[in-house]
């Protein structure tokens, strides 16, 4: 059955934290999101539209705090089998999803957490170019050759575009950018483990980093230039990191 989302792009994104303190104010100020919290689960809305989820788990190890990106699969069982055969480790075969559908959670060959999902028709929340929307995800790694081999095994037939400096981009047959990857420099590997980094569109990345710092967050970097964008990286009050992306062209 044909899916209503591009296979291999994110179809759901969820922030997992130990506490929710400070998050509503932070994400409202930085991204314009409103948080609706109901017990241990929440929803982030942008102008009334669902953009992401929140899960509060007090027992969550600090190292696992952060954003979870769920890639859309055509057949969840088959994609999970390919992921495991290529070096991923299955962590949860029946991961609860914040939208109707089914999902699994894994760690990739570098130990970074991510998910695969098969949302029900109309339930996916894929990337979008609008300001305040999740635009992309970038699995970082310690060896790009291993990362590319894993991604190619996970979604066979998708193309690899390595023309954007240090960022490798995976595209579908129509050239649509589905996800990226970045090799972490050796000098920072002791303090920056592999992880899946969200890219979220903002109007002005420098201003977004200033607002993040003023609302309990942390700024990791700012004013980084790509051929299609300028970006910075911030962390929210609970330590979850994401890239604030100011597009300078229409598409990645």
N, C-alpha and C positions, 0 to 999 in steps of 0.2 A: 504494500500500500504506500502511495506517495505521501510524504509528510508535509505539513504546512510550515516547516521551518527548514533552513539549510542544515544538512547533516554535517556535524563537526563544529558548528558554532555553539556558543552558549545559549541555552534555552531557559535557564533559571540560574539565579545567583542568590546566595544566602550568606549572611554574616553570622558566624558562630562566636559567641563571647561568654565570659563567665558572669558579667554584670552588664546591665543596660544603662547605668548612670552616665549622663553626659551625652549619650548618643543622639537623642532627639534634637537637642539644641545644636549639636555639631553638624549633623547632616542637613538640618534645615538651613543653617547659615552658609555652609559650603556648597551644597548642591540643590537647595530648594526643596528637599524631600520632607515629607511629613511622616512621622512614625506612629502607627497604630499598634499598641502593644496589648496583647491579651494573654496574660500569664507568661508562659515561657516562650511564646511565639509572637512574632510581630510582622507587620507589613510596612514597607516603605512605599509611599505614594508620591508621584510628581503630578501636580495639578489633577489629582484624583485618579491617576492611572497607576496601576501596580508596576513597580520597577524592580523590586527585590524583596527578600525576606530577612527575618531576624530570628535566631534561635538563641535563647539564654540557657546555658548549661553550667551551673556553678562548679561542677566536678571536672570541667574541661581543662586538660593540661594547658599551661600558659603557652607552650610552644605551638599548640594547635589553634589558638585564637586567630581568627581572620576570616577572609572571604572564601567561600566555596563556589567554584564555577562548575556548572553541570553542562556537559557537552551533549548536544542532541544526537541520539542514535536512531538509525532506521530500524534496527532489531537489537534491543537492549542485551539479551542473552548472548547474541553473537559478538557484539562489540565488547562485552565484558570478557568473553573467552579470548578474544584477540588481545585485549589489554594485558591479561594475566600471562598469556603465552609470550608477550613481548617484554615482560619484566615487571609489570605492575603487581601490587598486592591488594587483594580484595579485603576491605575493612568492614563493610556492611552491605549485605546482599539485598536487604529490604529497607533502604534508607527512606525515612519519611520525607516527602517532598512538599514544598509550600504551595504547589499548584497541583491540580489533578493529574495523575500519572504515576509512573513508577521510576525508581532510581536506585543506583548503587553508588557506594563511596569507595574510593581506592586511594592508594598512594602510588605515585609513578616510580620509575626506576631510580629516581634520586630521593625518594622518601617524601615528596611533596603531595599534599592532599588535593584531590579533585573528584569530580563525580561524572557519571554518565546517566542520562535520563531519556525517557520516552514519554513526554507529556501527552495527555489526551488532546484530541483535536481542539484547536482554539485556546489551549491553556499555556502554550509556550510564551516566554517573555524574552525574545531574542534581542541582540544588540540593535541600536538605532542611532542615527547621526545627530539627533536633537540634543540641545544643551541640557545637561542634567541626566542624560541617559547613559547606561552601560554601553560602551562602544566596542570593547575588545577584551581579550585576556591573553596574558603573556606568561607561559610557563618558563620560569628561569631554571638554569641547570648548571652543572659543572663541566659538561662535555657536549658540545653541539652535535657531534656525530652520533652519539648515543641517543640524544633527544630526537633528532630527525628520524632515525631508524624506528624509534618507538612511535612517533606520530604517524609515520607512513604505514606502520603495521596496524595501528589503531583504526585509521580511516584510509584504506587502500584506494589508490587512484587519484588522490588529491595532490596538487602540485606544490613544489617548494620554491619560494622566491627569496633568494638571499641577497638581493640587490640593495637592501636598505641598511647599509652599514653593519652594525653588530646584531641587528634584529632579523631573524628569519621569519618569513610569513608563509603560512599555509593557506592555499586557495582552492576553491572548487573548480570544476571544468569551465565555468563561465568567468573565472578570474576574481570572484568575490573573496575578499580577505575574511577568513574564518577565525583564525587565531594566530598568535605569533610565538616566538621563543627567543630567549636572550641568554647568552652564556655569561655567568657572573665572573668578574675579573678575579684573578687569583689573590690579589692583595686584600680583598674584602671577604673572601670565602669563610674566614674564621668567625665573622660576625653576621654574615648574610647567607643563611642556608637557602637551598632551592625552595621555590614557592610559586604559586600561580597568582600573578599580579593583575588585578582589574585595571582597565583603562576607562575612565568616566569623563565624558565631555563637559568642558566648562567654557565660558566666554573668554576668561582671562586667567591663565594658569598662575601667573605671579600673584594676582589678587586673591585667587583661591587659596594659595599657600599662606598668605597673610591672614586670611579669615580663619583658616584651619588652626594656625598657631594661637590666634586670639580666642578660640573656643575650645581650648583644652587639648588640641592635637599637637602633632610634631611634624616638622618639615625635614625631610631627608635630602631633597635636592630640588632645584628649580632652574628654569631657563635652559633646558636641554633641547637641542634643535634636531628635528628630522626633516626630510624633504617635504613632508605633508603636515607637520605639526610642531608645536613647542609644548614641552611637558615638564611637570614636576612630580614628586612623590611625597605624599603626606601619610601620616598615621592618625587614626581617630583616637579618642580618649581611652579606649580599651586596647590600643596597640595594633589594630588592623590597618594594614597599609593598602593604598591604592594610588594609581597614577591619575593626576588631573591633566587632561588632554585638551589643548587648545588647537583645533584644526586650522590649518592654513590652506588646505586644498579640500575639495569636495569628498574625497574618498581615500582610504588607505591603499 
